[in-house]
């Protein structure tokens, strides 16, 4: 299996959406009652947080690549 970069923003977005789906499914099968307004802020806040984490992760990876490039040039 090929290695790939960790993308924490996507991981967080998937976790938030799976949580929302579980909550919605539980409400649909009458396992519990969740007001409609709970899922909207959960999904919106989760996606905003995932976007922020994704941008920070991208900046960290870019900085790390830049430092590795400088080390290769010095040798």
Secondary structure, DSSP 8 states (H G I E B T S, - for coil): -------HHHHHHHHHHHHHHHHHHHHHTTSS---HHHHHHHHHHHHHHHHHHHHHHHHHHHHHHHHHHHHHHH-
